[in-house]
Amino acid sequence: MIPTRSELQHRTNRLAFGAFVEREWAIGVLQVGIPELVASLIEHGRFPAVPVHWLRGLRPGRFVADPRTIVWQGQTWLLHELFLPGRARGVIAAVRYLDGQFLDHRIVIDEPGQHLAYPTVVVDGDRLLCLPDAPGSTGVPVYFGSTPTSWTYAGHLQGVPPLTDPTLAHLDEGWLLLGLARDPGGAGKQLRVFTADDVLGRWRELRVTSDGPAECRRPGGPLVSLADGRVVRPAQDGRDQYGRGIVFQEITIDGRNFHERPIAEVGPSEDWPFGDGFHTLTGTADLSVVDACRFRVTPVAGPRRLLYRVRAQ
């Protein structure tokens, strides 16, 4: 089929963008609790005018993204993807946050030859659990942590296929896990949801119905419980571009049925120095954390992207 003029123009624009423009990602911390912030975003559709403290990659081609926030022994830690251009892949790093400062920044999970991102982290009693996104893996890897900087590989989840952006939550009924995976009955990736009594036990798949565009189902952070009893999850809005913003999906679980529907959407704040997109929202009762990007024009964008692909093979 011969492409139309508009299709050719779209392809040309994408090639030009890829050749000269790259995204620079950073992580921002807002001094407002995540339940309060999400409720405000749902009501008003924009971020409040509060100061943001930014953690940046510092070197060209190096960036930080996909944050997760936990409180461990009274300290606030951010685990996140740290993309290392020299290795053309991501590793999981941790940084301690205190009064606007980022302290003790270090790599904590690094598997040779494996790209790691989106480190879902939860506190489970006296231990920590981390389920990173590991493209190309045979399943979903799980790590146990004795501290936010000390992790041990514990195997793969039973009965769960490889998931893009695996998101773990501990609900009253047990554990809930969701992410994008190949649809057993069709092509492409679909939202798939699983439950288990124990993380290392056998996982059972739920029946999923999801309203709204398919481009708004990829996980963009942990579940958030609101004061009015609703449970929502941030999902990445990928309708126009990667990292366009977040769509809030209200979820309900009835037996073996999982349903979600979009109730609000939000983009990055124009006041941010990284105001061209964002795709992750997390936090604690006292603060909220986002990742956001800005477009950077550079003649090495295309060669650098090609080099990453070669090194990743």
Protein Blocks (a to p, Z undefined) as FASTA:
>chain_A
ZZdfklmmmmmmmmmmmmmgccddddddddbdfklmmmmmmmnopacddddddddehigh
iacehiacddeehiacdddddddfklopacddddddeehiaehiacfbdcehiacehiac
ddehjaccdddddehiabdcddddfbfkbccdebjcehiacdehiacdddfklccddddd
ddfkbgcjdddddddfbfklccdddddddedjfklmbccbdcdddfkopacdddddfklb
ghkbccddddddehjaccdddfbdcdddfkbmblnbccbdcddfkbccdddddddddfkl
mmmmmmmmmmmZZ
